[in-house]
């Protein structure tokens, strides 16, 4: 029975050869088809990734979202594509869309289903509500991109909570992990840490909104300890942003206890140390910064002779040394300030030497590919091998050359700053920061901080109306947040410690505000109550000296009438002098130059990034002389009058997004000139000639500083009746055309008019957009309010101006400068328009009348003899007046140039006589 069954189960030879062979062949064919289909899908996924990355690099968010959500890509879409889209949202500043993409990756629905309102108003963020398995579905690249979006938009409350959640969550689950790859993909890396540290550089420390409410309620006798405890347990700390968040992140990732899991500790790269030490130096915590710099040298084995050391690490050491020297100079410690400037100058000399650069380039070409990379992605010092495509190799060579020019330019700028600071620390008479009261007065009267971030986002470019006048409580909140920014991020806390340590009779009342002293050590609180903020302000400036009025506007008259070194109204501190604003002031080179060369007028520097605001403030207080390029033979200190060589008391520094500052902090109709120098375009090649952007235009407006809403706010702040001007200087012709098209609508609404060629005779008109928006080309001069040291000056007046002159920018012209100049509408413009409408002398009608009068060439219409006689042309009264004004302006310019040349000659003669 069994043998019969076994016989029945046996296959015949034909079945073995034919039937069995067919099934194996079909199976192989099926596997091959599946492999081809898998390869095809993989290739399509790669193509989709490349397309998404291209749109992300061009900041075309809507097209990127449309491609990502296309139904054709439903089978291809994965978390890696989602990470690219989140990064695009971060680059464009649209954080809300980025949150929706991450929630889709979590499988939690939309933002509206979890958080009906903005996440900033909710104690539980969506990553707190998701479980650990859901969070691990999202790779760390997507979390880092979302973190990047938060820090670029200045939303450090969310960034701080997200980073703490990522660190603490992966540490607590490190012992019970089953899939190491899943945990590894969710674990924060060095790039995540550097993203947060960059955000801390761009913003300052501020209290959380709930903290502000608690302090206001506490002043009224209400207790909120339970709410404060719940906020702490949910990673919503009392103070966020700036140096406070950086210290917290560093303790979580770098300075972990030995008992923690080894997976929680990160090895910071040179960029991490550079960001952290710069933050500590900016907040005047110089001793802590000094310790971190020593840790960096020890970890990366920096040779004391600086030989055989990666140049990118040495560059970071230079940046850290200059930051520490700047902090010590503001603290009045000239000896330590000079020590770190000398170290920075030695390293820069080594890096800029031709032998060192050539040897490092040669060694980088022969270095093995598996060498440890601890440079944080600084590509300027690396030589990459280009294989394959010739176009790719050419673009790589261009990028490498541009990066090398950028690094060299940066080192030269640091060398100029270090040399100037060394000279200042050597000269005890010019060292004004030895007076701590003067430094504290400067901070409270010349330094404002309202908001910060990395770039202007789409939300900031949207349609926003002027806010209603603030209440008294709103103004009190403004003081509360502003004082905490100064207290932690700009060194007011350490300066106050100096005041309490000095035996000065002027600070007796200060001991009543901060009475806590133990064993000679001054203990200052981290969070100031609203009452202490107002008391401290009144102690430094006086009870009646409120620099912010009841409407929330800055009172520039009181700003520039306070805190003078000799307590008198010098030519540099005239309260009623014209006020000029530079938006996007960068590190303050240009505005410091203008304040030195034009000491009788006042200037306000507005910058989004907190670190650049701190640099501008230090330049003005420490009186950083103008740093010319290395090719220049003279410095500004030998060409300006002696009266402008002290602290620049006619400069005020503001940290804010320019649109909100012009709308909420600047009184309407009070500013004489708004300057914009080398603004950053949305992308270097963004252009859409068929689109005119305006405040009411439908469609997508690119995220950039000079959007339609900012231009409208600028027009509102300028002085009326033709006295206010908006001057924009750029080196990018494509971006200049975009700004001109954006301004057409404002010109058509009658808010501004284009400045004609008669008013700027030394510029050449390139193009005209719409009805009167002129684009000029030429060298910025006094005709548009730009002062230069002398007539033969050929260097750059700012950091980016000097950078583009080196040829580092592919789309930035080295020498040509493109200028857009407009002014407010005057009564003369209205009369001219009315006269044109009344007489019917429109441009088209004039052309038609001229066409009717045309006769044979060479024959005048009124001459029947055939010879052309010159017609008698008599100027109208208006044209004659404009001609006289133009001649008078030219004469005044010549007189000013002659006076400046005479002053230079007198200074040179005195200098030679002293020798």
DOMILO-534894 format. One line per 10 residues: number of its first residue (from 1); for each residue x, y, z of C-alpha. Coordinates in nm, 2 decimals. Layout:
BEGIN
NUM	X/Y/Z  ...
This chain:
BEGIN
1	0.00/0.00/0.00  0.27/0.24/0.09  0.49/0.13/-0.19  0.20/0.18/-0.43  0.14/0.53/-0.30  0.51/0.60/-0.33  0.50/0.49/-0.69  0.20/0.71/-0.76  0.38/1.01/-0.62  0.68/0.96/-0.83
11	0.71/1.18/-1.14  0.77/1.04/-1.48  1.09/1.14/-1.66  0.88/1.36/-1.90  0.73/1.54/-1.61  1.07/1.60/-1.46  1.21/1.73/-1.78  0.92/1.93/-1.90  0.68/2.00/-1.61  0.94/2.07/-1.35
21	1.16/2.26/-1.59  0.88/2.50/-1.68  0.79/2.58/-1.33  1.15/2.66/-1.24  1.19/2.87/-1.55  0.87/3.06/-1.48  0.98/3.12/-1.13  1.32/3.26/-1.24  1.14/3.47/-1.50  0.90/3.60/-1.23
31	1.19/3.68/-1.00  1.37/3.86/-1.28  1.06/4.07/-1.35  1.02/4.16/-0.99  1.38/4.26/-0.97  1.34/4.48/-1.28  1.03/4.63/-1.14  1.21/4.70/-0.81  1.50/4.86/-1.00  1.26/5.07/-1.20
41	1.08/5.19/-0.89  1.41/5.26/-0.73  1.52/5.47/-1.03  1.19/5.65/-1.03  1.23/5.72/-0.66  1.58/5.86/-0.72  1.44/6.08/-1.00  1.17/6.21/-0.77  1.43/6.29/-0.50  1.64/6.48/-0.75
51	1.34/6.68/-0.87  1.23/6.76/-0.51  1.59/6.87/-0.42  1.61/7.10/-0.72  1.28/7.27/-0.63  1.39/7.30/-0.27  1.72/7.46/-0.37  1.52/7.72/-0.58  1.28/7.78/-0.29  0.98/7.69/-0.51
61	0.76/7.56/-0.24  0.42/7.53/-0.41  0.57/7.33/-0.70  0.76/7.11/-0.46  0.44/7.04/-0.26  0.24/6.97/-0.58  0.50/6.72/-0.70  0.51/6.55/-0.36  0.14/6.51/-0.33  0.09/6.41/-0.70
71	-0.12/6.09/-0.72  0.13/5.94/-0.96  0.39/5.93/-0.68  0.17/5.76/-0.43  0.36/5.43/-0.47  0.70/5.60/-0.47  0.66/5.85/-0.18  0.85/5.76/0.14  0.99/5.93/0.45  1.31/6.03/0.26
81	1.10/6.23/0.01  0.91/6.38/0.30  1.24/6.49/0.46  1.33/6.68/0.14  0.99/6.86/0.14  1.02/6.95/0.51  1.36/7.10/0.43  1.21/7.30/0.15  0.94/7.43/0.38  1.22/7.53/0.63
91	1.41/7.71/0.36  1.10/7.90/0.26  1.00/7.98/0.62  0.66/7.80/0.60  0.68/7.60/0.93  0.31/7.51/0.94  0.33/7.31/0.62  0.64/7.14/0.75  0.45/7.03/1.06  0.17/6.89/0.84
101	0.42/6.68/0.64  0.58/6.54/0.96  0.24/6.46/1.10  0.16/6.27/0.78  0.48/6.07/0.82  0.38/6.00/1.18  0.04/5.88/1.06  -0.13/6.12/1.30  -0.34/6.31/1.05  -0.32/6.69/1.00
111	-0.21/6.97/1.23  -0.57/7.09/1.25  -0.68/6.75/1.39  -0.42/6.76/1.67  -0.37/7.13/1.73  -0.67/7.35/1.63  -0.46/7.66/1.67  -0.10/7.76/1.64  0.14/7.52/1.82  0.30/7.82/2.00
121	-0.02/7.86/2.20  -0.05/7.50/2.31  0.15/7.34/2.60  0.16/7.00/2.43  0.33/7.00/2.10  0.24/6.72/1.85  0.57/6.53/1.91  0.48/6.51/2.28  0.14/6.35/2.20  0.29/6.09/1.95
131	0.41/5.76/2.10  0.77/5.64/2.06  0.69/5.40/1.78  0.54/5.68/1.57  0.83/5.91/1.63  1.07/5.65/1.51  0.89/5.63/1.18  1.03/5.98/1.11  1.40/5.98/1.03  1.63/6.22/1.21
141	1.68/6.40/0.88  1.31/6.51/0.88  1.33/6.61/1.25  1.64/6.81/1.18  1.48/6.98/0.88  1.18/7.07/1.10  1.42/7.20/1.37  1.58/7.41/1.09  1.25/7.56/1.00  1.18/7.66/1.36
151	1.52/7.83/1.41  1.50/8.01/1.07  1.17/8.15/1.18  1.29/8.25/1.52  1.06/7.99/1.69  1.31/7.88/1.96  1.03/7.78/2.20  0.94/7.49/1.96  1.30/7.42/1.87  1.41/7.39/2.24
161	1.12/7.15/2.32  1.18/6.94/2.01  1.55/6.90/2.07  1.50/6.81/2.44  1.24/6.56/2.34  1.46/6.39/2.09  1.76/6.37/2.33  1.57/6.25/2.64  1.34/6.01/2.45  1.63/5.82/2.28
171	1.83/5.81/2.61  1.55/5.66/2.81  1.49/5.39/2.55  1.85/5.31/2.48  1.86/5.00/2.71  1.55/4.83/2.57  1.61/4.88/2.20  1.56/4.58/1.98  1.63/4.73/1.64  1.95/4.93/1.65
181	1.90/5.07/1.30  1.56/5.22/1.40  1.70/5.38/1.71  2.01/5.51/1.51  1.78/5.68/1.25  1.59/5.86/1.53  1.89/5.96/1.74  2.01/6.33/1.71  2.34/6.37/1.54  2.60/6.65/1.51
191	2.40/6.82/1.23  2.10/6.83/1.46  2.31/6.99/1.74  2.46/7.24/1.50  2.12/7.34/1.36  2.00/7.43/1.71  2.32/7.61/1.80  2.29/7.82/1.48  1.94/7.91/1.58  2.07/8.02/1.92
201	2.32/8.24/1.75  2.04/8.40/1.54  1.81/8.47/1.84  1.84/8.59/2.19  1.71/8.46/2.52  1.35/8.54/2.59  1.10/8.43/2.85  0.82/8.19/2.75  0.47/8.35/2.71  0.35/8.15/3.00
211	0.64/8.27/3.21  0.55/8.63/3.13  0.19/8.57/3.23  0.31/8.40/3.55  0.52/8.70/3.64  0.24/8.95/3.57  0.00/8.74/3.78  0.27/8.70/4.05  0.29/9.08/4.07  -0.08/9.08/4.15
221	-0.04/8.82/4.42  -0.14/8.51/4.23  0.05/8.18/4.26  0.12/7.95/3.96  0.37/7.70/4.09  0.16/7.41/3.96  0.16/7.54/3.60  0.53/7.61/3.62  0.60/7.25/3.73  0.38/7.11/3.45
231	0.56/7.33/3.19  0.90/7.21/3.31  0.80/6.84/3.29  0.69/6.90/2.93  1.03/7.04/2.82  0.89/7.40/2.82  1.15/7.58/3.01  1.12/7.93/3.16  1.38/8.08/2.94  1.46/7.97/2.58
241	1.68/8.08/2.30  2.03/8.23/2.28  2.29/8.11/2.53  2.04/7.95/2.77  1.92/7.70/2.51  2.27/7.64/2.39  2.40/7.56/2.74  2.10/7.32/2.80  2.17/7.14/2.46  2.54/7.12/2.53
251	2.48/6.96/2.87  2.24/6.70/2.71  2.46/6.60/2.43  2.82/6.67/2.51  2.86/6.71/2.89  2.66/6.40/2.98  2.72/6.22/3.31  2.93/5.90/3.29  2.63/5.70/3.41  2.42/5.79/3.11
261	2.41/5.57/2.80  2.70/5.61/2.57  2.45/5.66/2.28  2.34/5.99/2.43  2.68/6.15/2.40  2.78/6.33/2.08  3.12/6.42/1.95  3.09/6.79/1.85  3.28/6.91/1.55  3.47/7.24/1.51
271	3.16/7.42/1.40  2.98/7.31/1.72  3.26/7.46/1.93  3.27/7.77/1.71  2.89/7.84/1.76  2.90/7.77/2.13  3.21/7.97/2.22  3.08/8.26/2.01  2.75/8.25/2.21  2.94/8.25/2.54
281	3.16/8.54/2.43  2.86/8.74/2.32  2.69/8.70/2.66  3.02/8.80/2.82  3.07/8.46/2.99  3.44/8.48/2.88  3.57/8.23/3.14  3.33/7.96/3.03  3.42/8.04/2.66  3.79/8.01/2.74
291	3.74/7.66/2.89  3.54/7.54/2.58  3.82/7.67/2.36  4.07/7.47/2.56  3.85/7.16/2.53  3.84/7.21/2.15  4.22/7.24/2.12  4.26/6.93/2.33  4.00/6.71/2.15  4.14/6.80/1.81
301	4.50/6.79/1.92  4.59/7.14/1.80  4.96/7.18/1.79  5.09/7.49/1.98  5.30/7.58/1.68  4.98/7.53/1.46  5.17/7.29/1.23  5.01/6.97/1.09  4.66/7.09/1.20  4.35/7.10/0.98
311	4.31/7.46/0.86  3.93/7.44/0.91  3.99/7.37/1.28  4.24/7.66/1.30  3.98/7.89/1.14  3.73/7.79/1.41  4.00/7.87/1.67  4.04/8.21/1.52  3.67/8.28/1.53  3.65/8.17/1.90
321	3.96/8.38/1.99  3.81/8.69/1.84  3.48/8.63/2.01  3.65/8.59/2.35  3.87/8.90/2.29  3.56/9.10/2.21  3.39/8.98/2.53  3.69/9.07/2.74  3.71/9.41/2.58  3.34/9.48/2.67
331	3.42/9.37/3.02  3.70/9.62/3.05  3.97/9.35/3.07  4.23/9.49/2.82  4.51/9.24/2.92  4.31/8.93/2.83  4.15/9.10/2.53  4.50/9.17/2.39  4.61/8.81/2.46  4.34/8.65/2.25
341	4.38/8.90/1.97  4.75/8.82/1.94  4.67/8.45/1.93  4.42/8.51/1.65  4.66/8.72/1.45  4.93/8.45/1.48  4.70/8.18/1.34  4.57/8.41/1.06  4.92/8.48/0.95  4.99/8.11/0.94
351	4.67/8.04/0.74  4.72/8.32/0.49  5.08/8.23/0.41  5.12/8.09/0.06  5.35/7.81/0.17  5.09/7.68/0.43  4.80/7.70/0.18  4.99/7.51/-0.09  5.11/7.24/0.15  4.76/7.19/0.29
361	4.61/7.17/-0.06  4.87/6.91/-0.17  4.81/6.71/0.14  4.43/6.72/0.10  4.46/6.58/-0.25  4.66/6.28/-0.13  4.46/6.22/0.19  4.28/5.90/0.22  3.90/5.90/0.18  3.85/5.73/0.51
371	4.01/6.01/0.72  3.80/6.13/1.01  3.59/6.44/0.92  3.56/6.67/1.21  3.53/7.00/1.03  3.15/7.04/1.01  3.13/7.05/0.63  3.37/7.34/0.56  3.46/7.26/0.20  3.68/7.55/0.13
381	3.99/7.37/0.27  3.92/7.04/0.08  4.01/6.95/-0.27  3.75/6.71/-0.41  3.81/6.46/-0.69  3.59/6.51/-0.99  3.52/6.21/-1.21  3.29/6.16/-1.50  3.08/6.45/-1.63  3.29/6.75/-1.75
391	3.02/7.00/-1.65  3.00/6.85/-1.30  3.38/6.88/-1.27  3.37/7.24/-1.39  3.09/7.33/-1.15  3.29/7.16/-0.87  3.60/7.36/-0.96  3.39/7.68/-0.95  3.24/7.60/-0.62  3.58/7.51/-0.47
401	3.73/7.83/-0.60  3.44/8.04/-0.46  3.47/7.87/-0.12  3.84/7.93/-0.11  3.78/8.30/-0.19  3.52/8.32/0.08  3.74/8.16/0.35  4.03/8.39/0.26  3.81/8.70/0.27  3.67/8.59/0.61
411	4.02/8.55/0.75  4.11/8.90/0.63  3.81/9.04/0.79  3.89/8.87/1.12  4.25/9.00/1.09  4.12/9.35/1.05  3.89/9.32/1.35  4.16/9.16/1.57  4.42/9.42/1.48  4.18/9.70/1.56
421	4.09/9.54/1.89  4.45/9.49/1.98  4.52/9.86/1.92  4.22/9.95/2.13  4.33/9.73/2.42  4.68/9.88/2.41  4.55/10.24/2.43  4.42/10.29/2.78  4.29/10.64/2.71  4.05/10.50/2.43
431	3.94/10.21/2.64  3.60/10.34/2.74  3.46/10.01/2.86  3.66/10.05/3.18  3.36/10.24/3.30  3.09/9.98/3.37  2.82/10.24/3.42  2.88/10.38/3.07  2.86/10.03/2.92  2.53/9.95/3.10
441	2.39/10.28/2.98  2.49/10.20/2.62  2.32/9.86/2.64  1.99/10.00/2.77  1.97/10.31/2.55  2.15/10.19/2.23  2.06/9.82/2.20  1.71/9.69/2.14  1.60/9.34/2.06  1.25/9.24/1.97
451	1.27/8.93/1.74  1.52/8.73/1.55  1.58/8.44/1.32  1.77/8.32/1.01  1.57/8.44/0.72  1.24/8.62/0.63  0.97/8.36/0.59  0.66/8.34/0.38  0.44/8.41/0.69  0.63/8.74/0.73
461	0.58/8.83/0.37  0.20/8.77/0.38  -0.08/9.02/0.40  -0.06/9.19/0.75  -0.22/9.50/0.86  -0.09/9.76/1.10  -0.17/9.64/1.45  -0.39/9.84/1.69  -0.22/10.06/1.94  -0.08/9.85/2.23
471	-0.22/9.87/2.58  -0.01/9.96/2.88  0.03/9.60/2.97  0.17/9.53/2.62  0.43/9.80/2.66  0.52/9.65/3.00  0.56/9.31/2.83  0.79/9.46/2.57  1.02/9.59/2.84  1.01/9.26/3.01
481	1.12/9.06/2.71  1.37/9.32/2.59  1.54/9.34/2.93  1.58/8.96/2.95  1.74/8.96/2.60  1.99/9.21/2.72  2.03/9.04/3.05  2.14/8.70/2.91  2.24/8.72/2.54  2.41/9.06/2.53
491	2.60/9.05/2.87  2.39/9.29/3.08  2.39/9.04/3.37  2.77/9.02/3.37  2.80/9.40/3.34  2.56/9.44/3.64  2.79/9.20/3.83  3.07/9.44/3.76  2.86/9.74/3.88  2.79/9.56/4.21
501	3.15/9.46/4.25  3.29/9.81/4.20  3.30/10.05/4.49  3.12/10.33/4.31  2.89/10.57/4.50  2.66/10.58/4.19  2.56/10.22/4.24  2.42/10.25/4.60  2.06/10.23/4.48  2.15/9.92/4.27
511	2.22/9.73/4.59  1.86/9.77/4.69  1.74/9.62/4.36  1.98/9.32/4.38  2.06/9.28/4.75  2.17/8.92/4.75  2.54/8.88/4.83  2.72/8.58/4.98  3.09/8.56/5.07  3.17/8.84/4.83
521	3.01/8.67/4.53  2.72/8.85/4.36  2.43/8.63/4.29  2.19/8.76/4.03  1.86/8.61/3.93  1.80/8.44/3.60  1.44/8.57/3.57  1.37/8.94/3.65  1.03/9.05/3.77  0.87/9.33/3.57
531	0.92/9.56/3.87  1.30/9.49/3.88  1.32/9.55/3.50  1.16/9.90/3.54  1.36/9.98/3.85  1.69/9.88/3.68  1.60/10.09/3.37  1.51/10.39/3.59  1.84/10.35/3.78  2.05/10.36/3.46
541	1.87/10.61/3.25  1.65/10.81/3.49  1.28/10.78/3.58  1.16/11.02/3.30  1.37/10.87/3.02  1.14/10.61/2.86  1.29/10.52/2.52  0.97/10.33/2.43  0.65/10.54/2.43  0.30/10.43/2.51
551	0.23/10.33/2.15  0.52/10.09/2.15  0.73/10.31/1.92  1.10/10.39/1.99  1.15/10.75/2.08  1.46/10.83/1.88  1.49/11.17/2.03  1.53/11.03/2.38  1.76/10.75/2.25  2.01/10.99/2.10
561	1.99/11.24/2.38  2.11/10.99/2.65  2.43/10.82/2.73  2.69/11.06/2.61  3.05/11.03/2.75  3.07/11.39/2.85  2.70/11.42/2.94  2.66/11.70/2.69  2.49/11.73/2.35  2.79/11.68/2.12
571	2.75/11.70/1.74  2.71/11.33/1.74  2.41/11.32/1.98  2.18/11.59/1.84  1.82/11.46/1.93  1.66/11.66/1.65  1.90/11.55/1.38  1.77/11.35/1.08  1.74/10.98/1.14  1.85/10.73/0.88
581	1.77/10.35/0.90  1.96/10.07/0.74  1.76/9.74/0.73  1.96/9.43/0.69  2.27/9.60/0.85  2.47/9.28/0.88  2.77/9.32/1.11  2.75/9.70/1.10  3.05/9.79/0.88  2.86/10.03/0.65
591	2.66/10.21/0.91  2.96/10.25/1.13  3.14/10.41/0.84  2.85/10.65/0.77  2.82/10.75/1.14  3.20/10.83/1.14  3.19/11.04/0.82  2.85/11.21/0.90  2.86/11.26/1.28  2.59/11.53/1.28
601	2.31/11.29/1.19  2.17/10.98/1.36  2.17/10.62/1.23  1.97/10.31/1.32  2.10/9.96/1.23  1.82/9.70/1.20  1.93/9.33/1.17  1.75/9.00/1.21  2.03/8.79/1.34  2.13/8.84/1.70
611	2.50/8.76/1.66  2.53/9.04/1.40  2.35/9.28/1.62  2.60/9.21/1.89  2.89/9.27/1.65  2.75/9.60/1.54  2.70/9.71/1.90  3.06/9.62/1.98  3.19/9.80/1.68  3.02/10.12/1.78
621	3.10/10.11/2.15  3.46/10.00/2.11  3.49/10.23/1.81  3.61/9.98/1.55  3.77/10.18/1.28  3.66/10.11/0.92  3.83/9.79/0.79  3.94/9.84/0.43  4.04/9.55/0.21  4.39/9.42/0.21
631	4.46/9.61/-0.12  4.39/9.95/0.03  4.69/10.15/0.14  4.52/10.38/0.40  4.28/10.32/0.68  3.98/10.53/0.78  4.14/10.63/1.11  4.38/10.86/0.92  4.12/11.02/0.70  3.83/11.11/0.93
641	3.81/11.41/1.16  3.93/11.36/1.52  3.59/11.43/1.66  3.45/11.11/1.51  3.71/10.87/1.66  3.53/10.81/1.99  3.24/10.58/2.06  2.98/10.62/1.78  2.70/10.77/1.99  2.49/10.85/1.69
651	2.42/10.48/1.62  2.14/10.27/1.76  2.13/9.89/1.72  1.81/9.70/1.68  1.74/9.33/1.65  1.42/9.27/1.47  1.25/9.15/1.15  1.26/9.46/0.94  0.89/9.46/0.84  0.76/9.43/1.20
661	1.01/9.69/1.31  0.89/9.94/1.05  0.53/9.88/1.13  0.53/9.84/1.51  0.85/10.02/1.64  0.90/10.32/1.40  0.68/10.63/1.43  0.52/10.71/1.10  0.66/10.99/0.89  0.98/11.04/1.09
671	1.26/10.88/0.89  1.46/11.07/0.64  1.63/10.78/0.46  1.59/10.40/0.46  1.90/10.23/0.32  1.92/9.87/0.20  2.27/9.74/0.10  2.32/9.41/-0.07  2.00/9.24/0.04  1.99/8.86/0.01
681	1.77/8.75/-0.28  1.53/8.45/-0.24  1.77/8.26/-0.47  2.06/8.39/-0.67  1.88/8.33/-1.00  1.51/8.39/-0.91  1.34/8.57/-1.19  0.99/8.59/-1.32  0.96/8.88/-1.57  0.59/8.82/-1.62
691	0.49/8.88/-1.26  0.44/9.20/-1.07  0.43/9.15/-0.70  0.23/9.38/-0.48  0.05/9.39/-0.14  -0.28/9.28/-0.30  -0.14/9.05/-0.57  -0.27/8.69/-0.57  -0.02/8.41/-0.61  0.31/8.32/-0.45
701	0.55/8.59/-0.36  0.91/8.47/-0.30  1.03/8.49/0.06  1.28/8.77/0.09  1.34/9.08/0.29  1.21/9.34/0.04  0.86/9.19/-0.01  0.56/9.41/-0.09  0.46/9.44/0.27  0.80/9.56/0.38
711	0.81/9.83/0.10  0.47/9.95/0.21  0.58/9.98/0.57  0.89/10.17/0.46  0.68/10.42/0.26  0.47/10.48/0.58  0.78/10.56/0.79  0.94/10.80/0.55  0.91/11.18/0.60  0.64/11.32/0.37
721	0.65/11.59/0.10  0.95/11.46/-0.08  1.18/11.46/0.22  1.20/11.08/0.27  1.40/10.85/0.05  1.44/10.47/0.00  1.78/10.37/-0.14  1.85/10.01/-0.24  2.20/9.90/-0.36  2.26/9.55/-0.49
731	2.52/9.37/-0.69  2.27/9.12/-0.84  2.10/9.25/-1.15  1.83/8.97/-1.15  1.73/9.06/-0.80  1.73/9.43/-0.87  1.47/9.37/-1.15  1.26/9.17/-0.91  1.26/9.45/-0.65  1.17/9.70/-0.93
741	0.87/9.50/-1.03  0.76/9.46/-0.67  0.77/9.84/-0.63  0.55/9.92/-0.93  0.23/9.88/-0.74  0.35/10.12/-0.46  0.45/10.38/-0.72  0.11/10.35/-0.89  -0.07/10.40/-0.56  0.10/10.73/-0.52
751	0.29/10.66/-0.21  0.64/10.70/-0.36  0.79/10.84/-0.68  1.10/10.74/-0.86  1.40/10.98/-0.82  1.48/11.12/-1.16  1.82/11.14/-1.33  1.84/11.51/-1.25  1.86/11.43/-0.88  2.13/11.16/-0.92
761	2.33/11.30/-1.20  2.64/11.08/-1.13  2.44/10.76/-1.20  2.34/10.60/-1.53  1.99/10.49/-1.59  1.96/10.13/-1.71  1.59/10.05/-1.72  1.25/10.19/-1.63  0.98/9.97/-1.49  0.61/10.07/-1.49
771	0.54/10.44/-1.43  0.86/10.57/-1.29  1.06/10.30/-1.12  1.42/10.36/-1.24  1.70/10.12/-1.22  2.04/10.29/-1.21  2.40/10.17/-1.24  2.70/10.34/-1.08  2.91/10.40/-0.77  2.71/10.48/-0.46
781	2.80/10.84/-0.37  2.68/11.13/-0.16  2.40/11.20/-0.41  2.21/10.90/-0.26  2.34/10.95/0.09  2.65/10.72/0.08  2.96/10.87/0.23  3.31/10.74/0.13  3.64/10.82/0.30  3.79/11.00/0.00
791	3.74/11.05/-0.37  3.99/10.79/-0.47  3.84/10.52/-0.24  3.79/10.20/-0.44  3.74/9.94/-0.16  3.41/9.80/-0.03  3.21/9.97/0.24  3.07/9.65/0.40  3.15/9.29/0.45  2.95/9.16/0.15
801	3.05/9.45/-0.07  3.42/9.36/-0.02  3.33/8.99/-0.06  3.17/9.03/-0.40  3.47/9.24/-0.51  3.68/8.93/-0.47  3.47/8.74/-0.73  3.33/8.49/-0.48  2.97/8.53/-0.60  2.87/8.37/-0.93
811	2.57/8.60/-0.98  2.72/8.90/-0.80  2.90/9.16/-1.01  3.25/9.24/-0.88  3.24/9.62/-0.97  2.90/9.71/-1.09  2.64/9.83/-0.84  2.27/9.85/-0.92  2.07/10.12/-0.74  1.69/10.17/-0.69
821	1.61/10.52/-0.56  1.26/10.64/-0.47  1.12/10.92/-0.25  0.79/11.02/-0.10  0.55/11.22/-0.31  0.57/11.60/-0.28  0.32/11.88/-0.35  0.53/11.97/-0.66  0.47/11.62/-0.80  0.09/11.66/-0.74
831	0.09/12.00/-0.91  0.28/11.86/-1.20  0.04/11.58/-1.23  -0.26/11.81/-1.21  -0.11/12.04/-1.48  -0.05/11.75/-1.71  -0.41/11.63/-1.67  -0.55/11.98/-1.72  -0.35/12.07/-2.03  -0.38/11.72/-2.18
841	-0.01/11.70/-2.22  0.01/11.33/-2.18  0.31/11.15/-2.33  0.10/10.99/-2.61  -0.06/11.32/-2.71  0.28/11.49/-2.73  0.41/11.21/-2.96  0.10/11.25/-3.19  0.15/11.62/-3.21  0.52/11.58/-3.29
851	0.44/11.33/-3.56  0.20/11.57/-3.73  0.46/11.85/-3.73  0.73/11.63/-3.89  0.85/11.75/-4.24  1.13/11.66/-4.47  1.46/11.60/-4.28  1.67/11.91/-4.25  1.38/12.15/-4.31  1.22/12.33/-4.02
861	0.84/12.34/-4.03  0.83/12.72/-4.00  1.11/12.79/-4.26  0.99/12.78/-4.62  1.34/12.86/-4.76  1.45/12.50/-4.70  1.73/12.57/-4.44  1.68/12.45/-4.09  1.69/12.72/-3.83  1.74/12.65/-3.46
871	1.41/12.70/-3.28  1.41/12.93/-2.98  1.36/12.72/-2.67  1.28/12.90/-2.35  1.28/12.69/-2.03  0.98/12.69/-1.81  1.00/12.82/-1.46  0.98/12.46/-1.32  1.26/12.33/-1.54  1.48/12.63/-1.46
881	1.43/12.57/-1.09  1.53/12.21/-1.13  1.84/12.31/-1.32  1.94/12.56/-1.05  1.89/12.30/-0.78  2.10/12.05/-0.97  2.38/12.31/-1.01  2.36/12.40/-0.64  2.38/12.03/-0.54  2.69/11.99/-0.76
891	2.85/12.30/-0.61  2.78/12.17/-0.25  2.93/11.84/-0.33  3.25/12.00/-0.46  3.27/12.22/-0.15  3.23/11.92/0.08  3.50/11.73/-0.11  3.73/12.03/-0.09  3.67/12.06/0.29  3.73/11.69/0.34
901	4.06/11.71/0.14  4.17/12.01/0.35  4.09/11.82/0.67  4.29/11.52/0.55  4.59/11.74/0.46  4.58/11.90/0.81  4.56/11.56/0.98  4.85/11.43/0.77  5.06/11.74/0.85  4.99/11.70/1.22
911	5.07/11.33/1.20  5.40/11.40/1.02  5.49/11.68/1.27  5.43/11.45/1.57  5.67/11.20/1.41
